Amino acid sequence: MNEMTMEEEKNIIAQAKTDYQAFDYLYEKYMPAIFRYVMYRVYNQETAEDIVSTVFYKAMKNISLFKWRKIPF
């Protein structure tokens, strides 16, 4: 996946607030790094998958509360 500028990511986030399909980009970009971190902490693939699933569910559910602070999502 090619890198996007901060402005492009800001626009994706704004779009994801009204279109959950736009959230796919955020999931695809950030899930691998979050999964690696959780795996490092819990040492169990099934548990890590459950945690990451919960993290992204909550992020998607509450995307409307996200405030842009000029840092990546």
Sequence and secondary structure as in RCSB ss.txt:
>XXXX:A:sequence
MNEMTMEEEKNIIAQAKTDYQAFDYLYEKYMPAIFRYVMYRVYNQETAEDIVSTVFYKAMKNISLFKWRKIPF
>XXXX:A:secstr
     HHHHHHHHHHHTT GGGHHHHHHHHHHHHHHHHHHHH  HHHHHHHHHHHHHHHHHTGGG    SS  
